[in-house]
Amino acid sequence: MTSVSPGMAAVAVRLATALDEIPAGDAPTSQAMVADKLAAIMTKLRALAPPATEGDVLDDLAARRSQRRGA
């Protein structure tokens, strides 16, 4: 599967890494700014994500198991 927006995904990873690397007691304003940017880009990425599919392989296996067990 290819990424819908590899550039945005890469930026999100970099922002998350940067947020992790900011020391806990250091520059709360910086933490807030990075967290805000990360939240914004994650919202955009979620909007671009393909819709959830129903009936994937695991769902099919579970349904067949239920039928065999008479549930």
All heavy atoms as TSV, in Angstrom:
chain	resi	resn	atom	element	x	y	z
A	1	MET	N	N	0.844	-1.174	0.000
A	1	MET	CA	C	0.000	0.000	0.000
A	1	MET	C	C	0.884	1.230	0.000
A	1	MET	O	O	1.846	1.334	0.757
A	1	MET	CB	C	-0.882	-0.036	1.250
A	1	MET	CG	C	-1.837	1.111	1.315
A	1	MET	SD	S	-3.011	0.826	2.654
A	1	MET	CE	C	-2.790	2.342	3.526
A	2	THR	N	N	0.572	2.195	-0.834
A	2	THR	CA	C	1.355	3.420	-0.886
A	2	THR	C	C	0.688	4.489	-0.042
A	2	THR	O	O	-0.517	4.499	0.143
A	2	THR	CB	C	1.477	3.928	-2.341
A	2	THR	OG1	O	0.171	4.185	-2.843
A	2	THR	CG2	C	2.193	2.929	-3.212
A	3	SER	N	N	1.497	5.376	0.457
A	3	SER	CA	C	0.997	6.455	1.298
A	3	SER	C	C	0.301	7.500	0.438
A	3	SER	O	O	0.751	7.819	-0.658
A	3	SER	CB	C	2.168	7.088	2.045
A	3	SER	OG	O	1.714	8.149	2.832
A	4	VAL	N	N	-0.796	8.031	0.938
A	4	VAL	CA	C	-1.537	9.056	0.219
A	4	VAL	C	C	-0.763	10.356	0.211
A	4	VAL	O	O	-0.730	11.070	-0.771
A	4	VAL	CB	C	-2.933	9.257	0.862
A	4	VAL	CG1	C	-3.657	10.430	0.243
A	4	VAL	CG2	C	-3.754	7.995	0.751
A	5	SER	N	N	-0.113	10.660	1.312
A	5	SER	CA	C	0.645	11.895	1.427
A	5	SER	C	C	1.952	11.632	2.178
A	5	SER	O	O	2.067	11.923	3.371
A	5	SER	CB	C	-0.189	12.952	2.156
A	5	SER	OG	O	0.499	14.163	2.195
A	6	PRO	N	N	2.930	11.075	1.475
A	6	PRO	CA	C	4.177	10.722	2.167
A	6	PRO	C	C	4.899	11.929	2.763
A	6	PRO	O	O	5.538	11.817	3.801
A	6	PRO	CB	C	5.008	10.043	1.085
A	6	PRO	CG	C	4.433	10.485	-0.208
A	6	PRO	CD	C	2.988	10.772	0.051
A	7	GLY	N	N	4.784	13.078	2.136
A	7	GLY	CA	C	5.444	14.274	2.672
A	7	GLY	C	C	4.859	14.687	4.005
A	7	GLY	O	O	5.592	14.983	4.963
A	8	MET	N	N	3.526	14.715	4.081
A	8	MET	CA	C	2.873	15.078	5.337
A	8	MET	C	C	3.153	14.042	6.418
A	8	MET	O	O	3.343	14.385	7.585
A	8	MET	CB	C	1.356	15.226	5.150
A	8	MET	CG	C	0.934	16.658	5.047
A	8	MET	SD	S	-0.799	16.909	5.426
A	8	MET	CE	C	-1.565	16.362	3.948
A	9	ALA	N	N	3.172	12.782	6.033
A	9	ALA	CA	C	3.458	11.723	7.000
A	9	ALA	C	C	4.881	11.878	7.543
A	9	ALA	O	O	5.117	11.706	8.743
A	9	ALA	CB	C	3.272	10.351	6.361
A	10	ALA	N	N	5.813	12.209	6.685
A	10	ALA	CA	C	7.204	12.409	7.119
A	10	ALA	C	C	7.307	13.592	8.072
A	10	ALA	O	O	8.041	13.535	9.068
A	10	ALA	CB	C	8.103	12.611	5.905
A	11	VAL	N	N	6.572	14.654	7.784
A	11	VAL	CA	C	6.585	15.819	8.666
A	11	VAL	C	C	6.004	15.448	10.028
A	11	VAL	O	O	6.519	15.851	11.070
A	11	VAL	CB	C	5.815	17.000	8.029
A	11	VAL	CG1	C	5.613	18.126	9.030
A	11	VAL	CG2	C	6.558	17.515	6.807
A	12	ALA	N	N	4.936	14.657	10.037
A	12	ALA	CA	C	4.327	14.233	11.292
A	12	ALA	C	C	5.313	13.427	12.130
A	12	ALA	O	O	5.415	13.619	13.350
A	12	ALA	CB	C	3.059	13.419	11.027
A	13	VAL	N	N	6.050	12.553	11.489
A	13	VAL	CA	C	7.045	11.747	12.213
A	13	VAL	C	C	8.134	12.654	12.786
A	13	VAL	O	O	8.547	12.497	13.938
A	13	VAL	CB	C	7.653	10.661	11.292
A	13	VAL	CG1	C	8.849	9.993	11.940
A	13	VAL	CG2	C	6.596	9.640	10.926
A	14	ARG	N	N	8.587	13.617	11.993
A	14	ARG	CA	C	9.627	14.542	12.475
A	14	ARG	C	C	9.120	15.374	13.641
A	14	ARG	O	O	9.837	15.604	14.612
A	14	ARG	CB	C	10.091	15.474	11.343
A	14	ARG	CG	C	10.906	14.797	10.273
A	14	ARG	CD	C	12.332	14.555	10.646
A	14	ARG	NE	N	13.022	15.820	10.850
A	14	ARG	CZ	C	13.944	15.992	11.788
A	14	ARG	NH1	N	14.286	15.014	12.572
A	14	ARG	NH2	N	14.533	17.151	11.935
A	15	LEU	N	N	7.862	15.838	13.561
A	15	LEU	CA	C	7.299	16.624	14.654
A	15	LEU	C	C	7.178	15.787	15.926
A	15	LEU	O	O	7.474	16.254	17.026
A	15	LEU	CB	C	5.932	17.190	14.266
A	15	LEU	CG	C	5.947	18.363	13.289
A	15	LEU	CD1	C	4.531	18.670	12.810
A	15	LEU	CD2	C	6.574	19.595	13.912
A	16	ALA	N	N	6.737	14.545	15.780
A	16	ALA	CA	C	6.612	13.655	16.945
A	16	ALA	C	C	7.975	13.396	17.560
A	16	ALA	O	O	8.126	13.402	18.790
A	16	ALA	CB	C	5.942	12.349	16.534
A	17	THR	N	N	8.974	13.190	16.728
A	17	THR	CA	C	10.332	12.979	17.225
A	17	THR	C	C	10.838	14.222	17.945
A	17	THR	O	O	11.422	14.130	19.033
A	17	THR	CB	C	11.279	12.615	16.063
A	17	THR	OG1	O	10.786	11.436	15.424
A	17	THR	CG2	C	12.696	12.382	16.546
A	18	ALA	N	N	10.596	15.383	17.347
A	18	ALA	CA	C	11.026	16.637	17.972
A	18	ALA	C	C	10.332	16.835	19.313
A	18	ALA	O	O	10.959	17.266	20.284
A	18	ALA	CB	C	10.722	17.813	17.044
A	19	LEU	N	N	9.053	16.503	19.388
A	19	LEU	CA	C	8.313	16.643	20.639
A	19	LEU	C	C	8.885	15.718	21.710
A	19	LEU	O	O	9.017	16.104	22.875
A	19	LEU	CB	C	6.833	16.352	20.404
A	19	LEU	CG	C	5.882	16.625	21.563
A	19	LEU	CD1	C	5.945	18.084	21.989
A	19	LEU	CD2	C	4.454	16.262	21.163
A	20	ASP	N	N	9.243	14.506	21.312
A	20	ASP	CA	C	9.844	13.563	22.257
A	20	ASP	C	C	11.205	14.035	22.757
A	20	ASP	O	O	11.598	13.728	23.878
A	20	ASP	CB	C	10.006	12.184	21.619
A	20	ASP	CG	C	8.706	11.420	21.543
A	20	ASP	OD1	O	7.750	11.799	22.249
A	20	ASP	OD2	O	8.655	10.436	20.789
A	21	GLU	N	N	11.929	14.774	21.928
A	21	GLU	CA	C	13.291	15.168	22.273
A	21	GLU	C	C	13.369	16.446	23.098
A	21	GLU	O	O	14.426	16.767	23.635
A	21	GLU	CB	C	14.128	15.311	21.005
A	21	GLU	CG	C	14.380	13.973	20.330
A	21	GLU	CD	C	15.072	14.095	18.989
A	21	GLU	OE1	O	15.259	15.229	18.487
A	21	GLU	OE2	O	15.420	13.047	18.427
A	22	ILE	N	N	12.264	17.177	23.223
A	22	ILE	CA	C	12.274	18.390	24.035
A	22	ILE	C	C	12.263	17.961	25.499
A	22	ILE	O	O	11.367	17.230	25.926
A	22	ILE	CB	C	11.045	19.280	23.729
A	22	ILE	CG1	C	11.082	19.773	22.278
A	22	ILE	CG2	C	11.005	20.469	24.683
A	22	ILE	CD1	C	9.827	20.523	21.856
A	23	PRO	N	N	13.259	18.378	26.278
A	23	PRO	CA	C	13.285	17.995	27.691
A	23	PRO	C	C	12.002	18.441	28.405
A	23	PRO	O	O	11.463	19.503	28.124
A	23	PRO	CB	C	14.506	18.736	28.242
A	23	PRO	CG	C	15.367	18.986	27.051
A	23	PRO	CD	C	14.415	19.179	25.900
A	24	ALA	N	N	11.539	17.629	29.351
A	24	ALA	CA	C	10.256	17.848	30.015
A	24	ALA	C	C	10.133	19.227	30.662
A	24	ALA	O	O	9.110	19.883	30.543
A	24	ALA	CB	C	10.011	16.758	31.051
A	25	GLY	N	N	11.148	19.691	31.336
A	25	GLY	CA	C	11.063	20.976	32.019
A	25	GLY	C	C	11.533	22.145	31.186
A	25	GLY	O	O	11.582	23.273	31.656
A	26	ASP	N	N	11.872	21.907	29.953
A	26	ASP	CA	C	12.489	22.926	29.114
A	26	ASP	C	C	11.500	23.474	28.096
A	26	ASP	O	O	10.874	22.718	27.346
A	26	ASP	CB	C	13.703	22.321	28.392
A	26	ASP	CG	C	14.569	23.366	27.735
A	26	ASP	OD1	O	14.727	24.447	28.325
A	26	ASP	OD2	O	15.074	23.092	26.644
A	27	ALA	N	N	11.341	24.748	28.065
A	27	ALA	CA	C	10.578	25.465	27.053
A	27	ALA	C	C	9.176	24.898	26.823
A	27	ALA	O	O	8.889	24.332	25.777
A	27	ALA	CB	C	11.353	25.499	25.742
A	28	PRO	N	N	8.264	25.068	27.786
A	28	PRO	CA	C	6.906	24.578	27.589
A	28	PRO	C	C	6.214	25.221	26.392
A	28	PRO	O	O	5.351	24.620	25.754
A	28	PRO	CB	C	6.194	24.924	28.896
A	28	PRO	CG	C	7.071	25.853	29.627
A	28	PRO	CD	C	8.452	25.699	29.084
A	29	THR	N	N	6.624	26.429	26.051
A	29	THR	CA	C	6.055	27.084	24.874
A	29	THR	C	C	6.436	26.325	23.614
A	29	THR	O	O	5.605	26.138	22.717
A	29	THR	CB	C	6.544	28.541	24.778
A	29	THR	OG1	O	6.230	29.215	25.992
A	29	THR	CG2	C	5.904	29.267	23.627
A	30	SER	N	N	7.670	25.862	23.543
A	30	SER	CA	C	8.116	25.079	22.388
A	30	SER	C	C	7.335	23.776	22.293
A	30	SER	O	O	6.914	23.374	21.207
A	30	SER	CB	C	9.603	24.766	22.489
A	30	SER	OG	O	10.352	25.941	22.436
A	31	GLN	N	N	7.146	23.121	23.444
A	31	GLN	CA	C	6.376	21.879	23.454
A	31	GLN	C	C	4.959	22.119	22.943
A	31	GLN	O	O	4.440	21.348	22.148
A	31	GLN	CB	C	6.319	21.291	24.858
A	31	GLN	CG	C	7.623	20.729	25.338
A	31	GLN	CD	C	7.537	20.262	26.780
A	31	GLN	OE1	O	6.789	20.825	27.573
A	31	GLN	NE2	N	8.307	19.243	27.109
A	32	ALA	N	N	4.349	23.187	23.414
A	32	ALA	CA	C	2.972	23.492	23.012
A	32	ALA	C	C	2.882	23.780	21.516
A	32	ALA	O	O	1.952	23.327	20.849
A	32	ALA	CB	C	2.442	24.678	23.808
A	33	MET	N	N	3.846	24.498	20.992
A	33	MET	CA	C	3.830	24.824	19.563
A	33	MET	C	C	3.996	23.575	18.708
A	33	MET	O	O	3.268	23.384	17.731
A	33	MET	CB	C	4.934	25.846	19.241
A	33	MET	CG	C	4.630	27.231	19.760
A	33	MET	SD	S	5.965	28.415	19.482
A	33	MET	CE	C	6.249	28.292	17.740
A	34	VAL	N	N	4.940	22.717	19.086
A	34	VAL	CA	C	5.168	21.493	18.319
A	34	VAL	C	C	3.951	20.574	18.430
A	34	VAL	O	O	3.503	19.999	17.434
A	34	VAL	CB	C	6.458	20.777	18.791
A	34	VAL	CG1	C	6.604	19.418	18.127
A	34	VAL	CG2	C	7.670	21.641	18.488
A	35	ALA	N	N	3.387	20.460	19.628
A	35	ALA	CA	C	2.205	19.617	19.821
A	35	ALA	C	C	1.033	20.129	18.996
A	35	ALA	O	O	0.281	19.340	18.406
A	35	ALA	CB	C	1.832	19.565	21.299
A	36	ASP	N	N	0.869	21.450	18.928
A	36	ASP	CA	C	-0.214	22.033	18.135
A	36	ASP	C	C	-0.037	21.731	16.651
A	36	ASP	O	O	-0.992	21.354	15.962
A	36	ASP	CB	C	-0.260	23.546	18.367
A	36	ASP	CG	C	-1.425	24.194	17.654
A	36	ASP	OD1	O	-2.573	23.735	17.859
A	36	ASP	OD2	O	-1.193	25.157	16.889
A	37	LYS	N	N	1.176	21.886	16.158
A	37	LYS	CA	C	1.454	21.586	14.741
A	37	LYS	C	C	1.244	20.104	14.451
A	37	LYS	O	O	0.708	19.733	13.406
A	37	LYS	CB	C	2.880	21.997	14.365
A	37	LYS	CG	C	3.158	23.462	14.480
A	37	LYS	CD	C	2.324	24.250	13.500
A	37	LYS	CE	C	2.680	25.725	13.607
A	37	LYS	NZ	N	1.813	26.563	12.798
A	38	LEU	N	N	1.667	19.242	15.384
A	38	LEU	CA	C	1.488	17.804	15.202
A	38	LEU	C	C	0.005	17.446	15.166
A	38	LEU	O	O	-0.432	16.665	14.317
A	38	LEU	CB	C	2.203	17.026	16.306
A	38	LEU	CG	C	2.109	15.506	16.243
A	38	LEU	CD1	C	2.640	14.964	14.924
A	38	LEU	CD2	C	2.845	14.885	17.419
A	39	ALA	N	N	-0.775	18.025	16.058
A	39	ALA	CA	C	-2.219	17.761	16.074
A	39	ALA	C	C	-2.873	18.204	14.766
A	39	ALA	O	O	-3.716	17.495	14.204
A	39	ALA	CB	C	-2.867	18.470	17.257
A	40	ALA	N	N	-2.456	19.350	14.257
A	40	ALA	CA	C	-3.024	19.857	13.006
A	40	ALA	C	C	-2.704	18.939	11.826
A	40	ALA	O	O	-3.579	18.626	11.008
A	40	ALA	CB	C	-2.509	21.269	12.733
A	41	ILE	N	N	-1.464	18.499	11.741
A	41	ILE	CA	C	-1.094	17.642	10.615
A	41	ILE	C	C	-1.723	16.256	10.737
A	41	ILE	O	O	-2.119	15.652	9.735
A	41	ILE	CB	C	0.439	17.562	10.423
A	41	ILE	CG1	C	0.757	17.140	8.990
A	41	ILE	CG2	C	1.081	16.629	11.400
A	41	ILE	CD1	C	2.163	17.421	8.567
A	42	MET	N	N	-1.883	15.763	11.960
A	42	MET	CA	C	-2.546	14.469	12.141
A	42	MET	C	C	-4.016	14.549	11.726
A	42	MET	O	O	-4.556	13.606	11.146
A	42	MET	CB	C	-2.411	13.995	13.594
A	42	MET	CG	C	-0.986	13.612	13.973
A	42	MET	SD	S	-0.244	12.360	12.895
A	42	MET	CE	C	-1.267	10.955	13.256
A	43	THR	N	N	-4.661	15.672	12.000
A	43	THR	CA	C	-6.051	15.869	11.568
A	43	THR	C	C	-6.137	15.835	10.045
A	43	THR	O	O	-7.031	15.197	9.476
A	43	THR	CB	C	-6.593	17.205	12.113
A	43	THR	OG1	O	-6.548	17.164	13.540
A	43	THR	CG2	C	-8.018	17.449	11.652
A	44	LYS	N	N	-5.199	16.489	9.386
A	44	LYS	CA	C	-5.180	16.486	7.915
A	44	LYS	C	C	-4.932	15.076	7.376
A	44	LYS	O	O	-5.567	14.660	6.406
A	44	LYS	CB	C	-4.099	17.434	7.396
A	44	LYS	CG	C	-4.428	18.888	7.603
A	44	LYS	CD	C	-3.292	19.774	7.117
A	44	LYS	CE	C	-3.558	21.230	7.428
A	44	LYS	NZ	N	-2.437	22.092	7.031
A	45	LEU	N	N	-4.000	14.353	7.998
A	45	LEU	CA	C	-3.711	12.999	7.538
A	45	LEU	C	C	-4.906	12.067	7.734
A	45	LEU	O	O	-5.205	11.231	6.886
A	45	LEU	CB	C	-2.488	12.437	8.260
A	45	LEU	CG	C	-1.139	12.969	7.778
A	45	LEU	CD1	C	-0.025	12.511	8.696
A	45	LEU	CD2	C	-0.871	12.537	6.352
A	46	ARG	N	N	-5.609	12.212	8.863
A	46	ARG	CA	C	-6.800	11.380	9.093
A	46	ARG	C	C	-7.865	11.650	8.042
A	46	ARG	O	O	-8.570	10.744	7.619
A	46	ARG	CB	C	-7.361	11.628	10.487
A	46	ARG	CG	C	-6.583	10.943	11.562
A	46	ARG	CD	C	-7.280	11.063	12.915
A	46	ARG	NE	N	-6.319	10.896	13.974
A	46	ARG	CZ	C	-5.821	11.882	14.714
A	46	ARG	NH1	N	-6.229	13.109	14.559
A	46	ARG	NH2	N	-4.927	11.623	15.641
A	47	ALA	N	N	-7.982	12.903	7.620
A	47	ALA	CA	C	-8.968	13.255	6.592
A	47	ALA	C	C	-8.606	12.633	5.247
A	47	ALA	O	O	-9.488	12.328	4.440
A	47	ALA	CB	C	-9.068	14.773	6.468
A	48	LEU	N	N	-7.318	12.439	4.998
A	48	LEU	CA	C	-6.872	11.852	3.733
A	48	LEU	C	C	-6.886	10.330	3.738
A	48	LEU	O	O	-6.790	9.706	2.680
A	48	LEU	CB	C	-5.435	12.318	3.419
A	48	LEU	CG	C	-5.250	13.793	3.115
A	48	LEU	CD1	C	-3.769	14.122	3.015
A	48	LEU	CD2	C	-5.972	14.183	1.843
A	49	ALA	N	N	-6.983	9.737	4.914
A	49	ALA	CA	C	-6.927	8.275	5.023
A	49	ALA	C	C	-8.109	7.637	4.308
A	49	ALA	O	O	-9.218	8.165	4.326
A	49	ALA	CB	C	-6.922	7.866	6.488
A	50	PRO	N	N	-7.876	6.497	3.669
A	50	PRO	CA	C	-8.986	5.815	2.998
A	50	PRO	C	C	-9.998	5.339	4.046
A	50	PRO	O	O	-9.630	5.072	5.195
A	50	PRO	CB	C	-8.322	4.634	2.296
A	50	PRO	CG	C	-6.985	4.493	2.911
A	50	PRO	CD	C	-6.614	5.802	3.514
A	51	PRO	N	N	-11.259	5.256	3.656
A	51	PRO	CA	C	-12.269	4.811	4.611
A	51	PRO	C	C	-11.998	3.384	5.071
A	51	PRO	O	O	-11.411	2.583	4.347
A	51	PRO	CB	C	-13.576	4.892	3.830
A	51	PRO	CG	C	-13.181	4.910	2.404
A	51	PRO	CD	C	-11.799	5.490	2.332
A	52	ALA	N	N	-12.430	3.106	6.281
A	52	ALA	CA	C	-12.250	1.766	6.835
A	52	ALA	C	C	-13.036	0.768	5.991
A	52	ALA	O	O	-14.155	1.041	5.566
A	52	ALA	CB	C	-12.726	1.729	8.275
A	53	THR	N	N	-12.424	-0.355	5.752
A	53	THR	CA	C	-13.113	-1.387	4.978
A	53	THR	C	C	-13.718	-2.401	5.931
A	53	THR	O	O	-13.153	-2.703	6.978
A	53	THR	CB	C	-12.138	-2.114	4.027
A	53	THR	OG1	O	-11.092	-2.670	4.802
A	53	THR	CG2	C	-11.564	-1.149	3.000
A	54	GLU	N	N	-14.860	-2.888	5.544
A	54	GLU	CA	C	-15.502	-3.913	6.352
A	54	GLU	C	C	-15.205	-5.262	5.728
A	54	GLU	O	O	-15.071	-5.394	4.522
A	54	GLU	CB	C	-17.010	-3.678	6.399
A	54	GLU	CG	C	-17.386	-2.417	7.155
A	54	GLU	CD	C	-18.882	-2.239	7.258
A	54	GLU	OE1	O	-19.606	-3.236	7.180
A	54	GLU	OE2	O	-19.301	-1.086	7.401
A	55	GLY	N	N	-15.135	-6.250	6.571
A	55	GLY	CA	C	-14.955	-7.600	6.063
A	55	GLY	C	C	-13.539	-7.916	5.633
A	55	GLY	O	O	-13.351	-8.528	4.597
A	56	ASP	N	N	-12.557	-7.509	6.420
A	56	ASP	CA	C	-11.197	-7.886	6.067
A	56	ASP	C	C	-10.987	-9.371	6.369
A	56	ASP	O	O	-11.889	-10.070	6.795
A	56	ASP	CB	C	-10.174	-7.005	6.782
A	56	ASP	CG	C	-10.160	-7.182	8.291
A	56	ASP	OD1	O	-10.953	-7.988	8.806
A	56	ASP	OD2	O	-9.366	-6.504	8.954
A	57	VAL	N	N	-9.817	-9.847	6.149
A	57	VAL	CA	C	-9.515	-11.272	6.274
A	57	VAL	C	C	-9.821	-11.788	7.682
A	57	VAL	O	O	-10.404	-12.861	7.848
A	57	VAL	CB	C	-8.035	-11.537	5.907
A	57	VAL	CG1	C	-7.673	-12.986	6.159
A	57	VAL	CG2	C	-7.772	-11.164	4.461
A	58	LEU	N	N	-9.447	-11.029	8.691
A	58	LEU	CA	C	-9.696	-11.480	10.062
A	58	LEU	C	C	-11.195	-11.532	10.369
A	58	LEU	O	O	-11.656	-12.430	11.069
A	58	LEU	CB	C	-8.982	-10.572	11.058
A	58	LEU	CG	C	-7.461	-10.650	11.036
A	58	LEU	CD1	C	-6.865	-9.663	12.024
A	58	LEU	CD2	C	-6.979	-12.054	11.338
A	59	ASP	N	N	-11.961	-10.568	9.842
A	59	ASP	CA	C	-13.410	-10.605	10.035
A	59	ASP	C	C	-14.009	-11.833	9.372
A	59	ASP	O	O	-14.906	-12.475	9.928
A	59	ASP	CB	C	-14.069	-9.338	9.481
A	59	ASP	CG	C	-13.748	-8.104	10.302
A	59	ASP	OD1	O	-13.396	-8.250	11.496
A	59	ASP	OD2	O	-13.852	-6.992	9.748
A	60	ASP	N	N	-13.526	-12.165	8.188
A	60	ASP	CA	C	-14.015	-13.353	7.478
A	60	ASP	C	C	-13.716	-14.624	8.266
A	60	ASP	O	O	-14.567	-15.506	8.390
A	60	ASP	CB	C	-13.395	-13.455	6.081
A	60	ASP	CG	C	-13.850	-12.331	5.156
A	60	ASP	OD1	O	-14.903	-11.717	5.442
A	60	ASP	OD2	O	-13.152	-12.087	4.154
A	61	LEU	N	N	-12.506	-14.715	8.808
A	61	LEU	CA	C	-12.147	-15.887	9.605
A	61	LEU	C	C	-13.022	-16.002	10.855
A	61	LEU	O	O	-13.481	-17.087	11.219
A	61	LEU	CB	C	-10.680	-15.831	10.012
A	61	LEU	CG	C	-9.665	-16.112	8.909
A	61	LEU	CD1	C	-8.256	-15.818	9.409
A	61	LEU	CD2	C	-9.779	-17.517	8.403
A	62	ALA	N	N	-13.259	-14.887	11.509
A	62	ALA	CA	C	-14.106	-14.895	12.707
A	62	ALA	C	C	-15.533	-15.308	12.369
A	62	ALA	O	O	-16.164	-16.062	13.121
A	62	ALA	CB	C	-14.088	-13.521	13.365
A	63	ALA	N	N	-16.044	-14.843	11.244
A	63	ALA	CA	C	-17.402	-15.203	10.839
A	63	ALA	C	C	-17.497	-16.702	10.540
A	63	ALA	O	O	-18.468	-17.365	10.939
A	63	ALA	CB	C	-17.823	-14.393	9.614
A	64	ARG	N	N	-16.491	-17.245	9.859
A	64	ARG	CA	C	-16.505	-18.685	9.566
A	64	ARG	C	C	-16.404	-19.513	10.845
A	64	ARG	O	O	-17.057	-20.543	10.981
A	64	ARG	CB	C	-15.374	-19.049	8.610
A	64	ARG	CG	C	-15.714	-18.649	7.169
A	64	ARG	CD	C	-14.712	-19.233	6.215
A	64	ARG	NE	N	-13.795	-18.145	5.877
A	64	ARG	CZ	C	-12.587	-18.310	5.397
A	64	ARG	NH1	N	-12.096	-19.517	5.213
A	64	ARG	NH2	N	-11.837	-17.289	5.094
A	65	ARG	N	N	-15.591	-19.059	11.783
A	65	ARG	CA	C	-15.473	-19.762	13.058
A	65	ARG	C	C	-16.816	-19.759	13.790
A	65	ARG	O	O	-17.242	-20.770	14.332
A	65	ARG	CB	C	-14.417	-19.110	13.929
A	65	ARG	CG	C	-14.323	-19.774	15.308
A	65	ARG	CD	C	-13.375	-19.075	16.223
A	65	ARG	NE	N	-12.006	-19.381	15.840
A	65	ARG	CZ	C	-10.953	-18.706	16.246
A	65	ARG	NH1	N	-11.108	-17.664	17.027
A	65	ARG	NH2	N	-9.742	-19.046	15.867
A	66	SER	N	N	-17.498	-18.626	13.791
A	66	SER	CA	C	-18.804	-18.550	14.440
A	66	SER	C	C	-19.812	-19.495	13.793
A	66	SER	O	O	-20.603	-20.138	14.482
A	66	SER	CB	C	-19.343	-17.110	14.376
A	66	SER	OG	O	-18.556	-16.253	15.152
A	67	GLN	N	N	-19.774	-19.580	12.480
A	67	GLN	CA	C	-20.684	-20.488	11.772
A	67	GLN	C	C	-20.395	-21.932	12.140
A	67	GLN	O	O	-21.309	-22.725	12.343
A	67	GLN	CB	C	-20.575	-20.311	10.266
A	67	GLN	CG	C	-21.277	-19.080	9.761
A	67	GLN	CD	C	-21.147	-18.938	8.260
A	67	GLN	OE1	O	-20.175	-19.386	7.672
A	67	GLN	NE2	N	-22.107	-18.277	7.644
A	68	ARG	N	N	-19.137	-22.304	12.214
A	68	ARG	CA	C	-18.767	-23.680	12.567
A	68	ARG	C	C	-19.211	-24.024	13.980
A	68	ARG	O	O	-19.600	-25.136	14.268
A	68	ARG	CB	C	-17.251	-23.868	12.464
A	68	ARG	CG	C	-16.771	-24.066	11.053
A	68	ARG	CD	C	-15.349	-24.606	11.028
A	68	ARG	NE	N	-14.424	-23.929	11.904
A	68	ARG	CZ	C	-13.598	-22.953	11.551
A	68	ARG	NH1	N	-13.591	-22.510	10.329
A	68	ARG	NH2	N	-12.782	-22.413	12.441
A	69	ARG	N	N	-19.129	-23.065	14.863
A	69	ARG	CA	C	-19.495	-23.303	16.272
A	69	ARG	C	C	-20.977	-23.156	16.530
A	69	ARG	O	O	-21.433	-23.366	17.634
A	69	ARG	CB	C	-18.713	-22.356	17.176
A	69	ARG	CG	C	-17.235	-22.654	17.182
A	69	ARG	CD	C	-16.498	-21.769	18.122
A	69	ARG	NE	N	-15.097	-22.157	18.184
A	69	ARG	CZ	C	-14.196	-21.536	18.886
A	69	ARG	NH1	N	-14.540	-20.483	19.616
A	69	ARG	NH2	N	-12.960	-21.943	18.882
A	70	GLY	N	N	-21.720	-22.718	15.516
A	70	GLY	CA	C	-23.159	-22.579	15.657
A	70	GLY	C	C	-23.584	-21.352	16.451
A	70	GLY	O	O	-24.676	-21.303	16.982
A	71	ALA	N	N	-22.724	-20.367	16.490
A	71	ALA	CA	C	-23.049	-19.164	17.256
A	71	ALA	C	C	-23.845	-18.177	16.442
A	71	ALA	O	O	-23.920	-18.184	15.278
A	71	ALA	CB	C	-21.775	-18.490	17.746
